[in-house]
């Protein structure tokens, strides 16, 4: 271990280090025969831990939370007063170690907004008085300024398009996976990505008032407004504390011996309650990570175990998030492979999202792109070129019809788009593309419903016809379409059956993932901002892992509940034994350590099991009387 790592551990868990070092010193003093020094060292260390617990108790009480710390403080105090300083030290170690383990289980090693903030546009190209573009800080842009946005660049502020037609990738804002063509005069939202040509636009808002910056503000506000969630163990705190104090008080009153009070409280020290859930949660989170699912905290895992409503994004979540060639339709004698090879030859040098899909489709069919020369790209319309001496054209229907003469278009299903191809003045066919529904999307939705999810809602910024087409394919009835990020947050906030689990992948999903009771981000190809805002991140491009995540959470919470029950049951048995006076305090502390081991070993079971077993677990409703 490096000095830096040791320093980090010391800073994070000072009480654990203090108890270990203090216990070592007390042991040295006792071995050397310096009993007073050993007693005062151990008592001082235990007193520091008890004082820290008192501070936490006061802080929690002011926040309206009541936990189990009072039993530990009383156990440390009573054994110290009776001179049993080794027992005080053991109880202090149990408490400090239990809290350190819980902290480890729930710690979020991330900055909530770091990804969003790193992608906020910071510079803009503003046309100056000399007519040339100059890079300026985005905060200096005012409404009315004329900006230049180059290909692939993020639009820095909300603006009005000045130049002709242009394509923009708005998937990070609306979820629409296909490029959107805007004519001159159209409003363009900040956060959109410019297509393949340089355009001019007039700023219509300051940076702070623009769409992308509002997404950042939404994430901040939604994360801050998330309701407090009670820890699993804390639900048992008050009844267990009351029972322990009752048994200890009766033992003292009946026997007249204050030692009985201390003996009972040492056994009642609630380490099984504090340790059982964190150990199971750490094990369950580790198992989930092996399945490609990162659960960022124990609190997130507990909410993930019992969703009653699932709200799920369409683009990139239920669908693959990128257009793919669905079919090639020939109009004449040319074959589908010939049409695709010609199109791939024209699109090979383009960075357009549809071009990439066409080239990839040709490669998948082992087709070599044709050698096309004299290429000319007409932004937002199509391309011209020559092949074997013949004129070629490719692009939108209107563009190809202008080159070849009118032809029958044929209908497209919702969510489909087409690229038309013409050769030597004749239309030869079209390539139909769509954002394909994931093969396992319908099965995942059915699995979640079988596990107790009562309502499934689709959230999308896409058109209603496209959204409902996908919804029918996966078995979703409740569809909310045409939503901007703020609309998604409003919809999720109004859903009645809680907790609500939200699944998404884009920057536009970041606010709603933060506002959800538990947010799940498809992180393999999704935005980093969405992954940062979510409680759970799916590292693989596999929506079925959502079911795996829920299954793992269910099993983990079930095992944690079992461990708590074991700890409570054994503690009550030994409290009753200690009340008779036959169990000395230090023996009771060692017994309590044995109970800790039993709960830890049981909790570690959450880290074992196969993925098929996890999927089976999803089909079972969560049975745990202590979790509501």
Order of alpha helices (4+ residues) and beta strands (2+ residues): alpha-alpha-alpha-alpha-alpha-alpha-beta-beta-beta-beta-beta-alpha-beta-beta-beta-beta-alpha-alpha-alpha-alpha-beta-alpha-beta-beta-alpha-alpha-beta-beta-beta-alpha-beta-beta-alpha-beta-alpha-beta-alpha-beta-alpha-beta-alpha-beta-alpha-alpha-alpha
